Amino acid sequence: MKYYTEIVKGLREDRDLKQVEIAGVLGTTQQHYSKYETGEHELPIRALIILADYYNVSADYILGRTECTDGITAQNKTVSADATVGAVISDILSLSAKGRAAVVEYIALQKIKESQDNRG
């Protein structure tokens, strides 16, 4: 997994932003922000939260703990009348390995069905 220094730099560069612009978002100087990207200074929790919100990604993504970029907004989206994305993920994770595999298989089949429905 990537270290957070690579991730925050990559997020910034992917959006063609300059260090000074992100420093402004964090309320610090470009020089100080640069030290977050190089690892010379640890990224404080306050800055982590601000960056996660700014880039609309999860703090765990920035920390290199997951490849899923979806932030808390995506996890709170409603997928049915009584379930959010986060709740569905928790439910899937509570299943046995066989149950999780069945869910993944069902999703793949549903995607194929919807793809065919959209063509016809």
N, C-alpha and C positions, 0 to 999 in steps of 0.2 A: 504494500500500500504506500501511497505517497505521503510525505510529511506535509504538515499544514503550510509550511513556507512555500512549497511548490504550488499548493492548491490556491492560496490567496493571490499569489502572483499570476497564476493561470487564469483565475476568474477575472482579475483586473485586465490582463492583456487580451483575453477573449472579447472584452467589451471595448477595446481600444481606449482605455482610460489611463491617465497618468497617475503616478504615485501622489502627486500634489492634490489631485481631485479626491482620491480616497482618504488622504490625510485630512482633508476638509470635512468629509463625512464623519470621520472619527474625532474631529476636534483636536488634531495634533499637527505637527509639522511634517513636511515631506521627509526630512532627515530621520525623524523618529519612526515614521511609518516604514521607511526603507529597512530599518533594523528588524521589523517584524518579518519582512519578506526574506531577509538573509538569515534569520534565526539568531541574530545578535541580541535581540530582546524577545522574551516570551510574549505571546499574544494574550493580553488580559481578557478575562471573561466578558467585561463590558464591550470591548472591541469585537470579540467573537460574536456576541449577540447582534451588535450593530451590523457587522458584515453579513451575517446569515440573513438578517432582514433585508439588507440593501440588495444582496444578490438573489434573494428569494430561494435560498438553499438551506439545508439543515446544518446545525452546528456540528453534528456528527460527520457530515460530508466535509466540511472545512477541516475538521480534525483528522481526516483520513480514516475514519472508522467505518465508513460505508461508501459504496459507489453510487448510492441513490442520492440524487441531488434534491429531490423534492423536500421542500421545507414544511413547516408546521401547517401552513395554509392548505397545502395539498392533502396532508393527512387528515385535516378536519373537513374535507369535502364530503358531501353526502352522496352515497352510492345507492341508497334506497331510503324508504321512509324511516327506517329505524337503525341505519348503520352508516358509519363514516369509513373512509379509506383506512384510517388507523385501526378502527375496531375490526375490520375485515382482516387486516394483516395480523392482528393479535389472535383472531380466531384461527387463521391458517396455521400460525406458529404453534398453537396449542394442540394441533392434530399430530398423529403419529407420522412417521416418515412415509408410510404407505398412503395415508390420508392426504398429506401435502402433495405427493406425486399425483394423486387422483385429481386434486384441484388444478394443478398445473396442466394436466392432460385435458381437463374439461375446458379450461381457458383457451388452450390451443385449438380445440375443436370448435369452440364458439367463435373464435376469430376467423377460422376458415369458413364457417357457415355465414357469418356476416359479410365477409368478403364476396362470397358467391351471391348473396342476396343483393349486394350493392351493384354487382355486374348485370344481374338479370332483371 
